[in-house]
Amino acid sequence: GTADKKGFLDKIKSLVPPAQERKKLIPLALMFFCILFNYTILRDTKDVLMVTAPKSGAEVIPFIKTYVNLPAAIGFTGVYASLTNHMEQ
């Protein structure tokens, strides 16, 4: 009866974070969704563009990942580290 419904509602209320946390949780969840969405779209588009480009095929994907993606990621990490050190001062 009503005791079961009240217990069920209490369980749901205990799962919902307090208002102070929701103010941070909702924007963070939205940012997380947008980042994942953009990453997925860009990754799939990159693969399609690499495979269908003239004078290339699927064999260019490992080359791009090794000689373009990896150095770019390492370079970005270095730039980010130097920027964070510069911003602290």
Secondary structure, DSSP 8 states (H G I E B T S, - for coil): -HHHHHHHHHHHHHHS--HHHHHHHHHHHHHHHHHHHHHHHHHHHHHHHHHHSTT--TTHHHHHIIIIIHHHHHHHHHHHHHHHHHHH-
